[in-house]
Amino acid sequence: MNDKLKIGIWLNCRPHLGGTFQYVLLTLIALAKISKNNPDKYDLYCFSPIKEWEQITEENLREFNYHFAFINKHLVHLGFSWLLRKKNIGLDIWRNINRFSPFAYGKIYKLNIDLMVCPSQDGLAYELKIPTISTIHDLMHRYEPHFPENNLKKEVKRRERHYSLMCRFSDTILVDSQIGKRHVEESYGEILNSNITVLPYLPPPYILSHKQSQDYTYIKKKYDLYDNYLFYPAQFWMHKNHLRLIEAINLLKEKGLNVNAVFVGSVKNNYQQIIDLVNKLDLNNQIKVLNYVSNEDIIGLYKNALALIMPTFYGPTNIPTLEAIYLGIPVLCSGIYAMPEQVGDAGLFFDPKSVEDIANQIYSIWTDENKRNELIKNGRKYRANMTIENYAENWKKIIECSIN
């Protein structure tokens, strides 16, 4: 008789999704460590409708014992699922019959999975009749609805139904912070049937595996970088607030201080406005705009930077701030939502709506080496706890609470 707990993890995002993919990969590695460290208690099963994940698991879990199963979402399954999920009565039918489908979730049910983990805000929690831990990364469509990427009526309606069903059917909802927990309670408290657990983010695996002593000076030559610059890794969405940052750099230029910046990210709805403003303010010699770069080069761009700057309007927290702290880089970021809770005294904060406030904090960190060294020193105490071992232990506690 096998008394081991069978934990399934649903891998349903692609590598190009950036932060979400890194979060899912980190969760996968943490669960694999739990299974390895407790071989008589836990078995890990990986399920994915995306073929790429078979290779990704092989590359990242070679030292671990795990099982992988490809879930073939046949067109019949996708169409049937879509039709039944249009109304709640259809959803109830689907939850009861999908275990019998030869081309859908039958594999999961046949393995008698005890607990499913869905780290990428998936709808699996309301498709399967299996205890589930689901993650809600943010509810910014509610708290920052004025941005165009958030205010499409069809998309808002889809998100509202999706998150409400997650809260109704998941056994545990994971959030990144106390403010994230409050957002879920405020938004879906009336229908919430889940426990809400705070699990702070951790830097992604490629950052955690970095050797602090590694030399990245070659990156300066590769990208023709400035001797000193502020680094902002973010997709070019409007809510990332690049425009006010550019205006702040221009304001400092008018006052006689030339500040350089490097932007890295995927082209999104605000990209052309960013390029146009850089050209209009004649800041081409101070601002370098890059698109996609490899993970290894991202580390090099951090390590050569004077500081990370992140004037985003979104939260509750953000992963680049953790990456910077882990890599020993001072942080400048928006003082909103749970960002002060996440960064603590390893960074300086500003009002992301105020060009003047952003400029003042840039001036402080750009001109004061002692301040930068103080922030780096403060960051070291946070870095000591940023380990996959600690993260896995927190996951183990969450799993134990979910099954008891």
C-alpha angles and dihedrals in degrees: 000000000000111000094174119124110245110218118192125196121200111219105196109147132083126235093249089067088082112194094027091051092049091050091051091047091049090050090049093052092047092052091047089054090051090052092047094047092047104037094160093050110038139038120190122217122187119205126185140163087203115085093208090071093069089066093038092055091047091052096046104033103044092123093049136077111238142138125233127201127179112221109211107213096201117201089249090055093047093049095044091047092049093051095047095045093056089087132027092243089056090049091054090052092049093050089055100045107035091083087069096051112113092207103039133042099339091108091058093051094045090057090054094230110200099199133015123206116204109186101170102063091266129174093228090104090069096038099054131055092222128109106267141196110205131185126222108193098186145334097214092141084074100037100038102028096149095078114096092232087061107038105066103124094218092051094045090051091049092050094047093053092042096051094041090054091047090054092046098050107027118094092210131020117202121209133178101236147358089270089052088053091050091051092055092047092048093046104040106011094122093060099028113130095163136091110241115221127185114227111170118220123259127206111270122268095260089058095044092051093051117117108233091214095056115122116234100171089116088070090070090061094041093057098026090240130186120255088245128019145151114245124218116178106186139123111258098256120144092243090061086074100218091153096064090045090054090048090050091052089050091049090054090048090055088053092052102263118116110206121185127211138186120207122197126182151098120293110262139158097301099044099102093046089054092052091045093051093048088053094044093052092043093237098138090116092053104038124056117192116202129177124205118358129173123263091250091053091047088060090050091050089053094046093052094046126102089219144336115254122196117174094170124150092211132088158074080200136336134221100222090066089058091046091054094048091049092050093048099253124139116245131226113182148147113287094222138117110346097337094107088049091051100043101033115173093342091087150033122242135214141178104264090210093059119079089188094053092048090049093049093053092045089053091051096053096036095054103033115071091177090057091051092050091049092053091048090050091049090050093058092071090057092045091058089068096043097098133131088230092060090044092051091049090053089050090051090055091049091051092049091050091048095055097042 
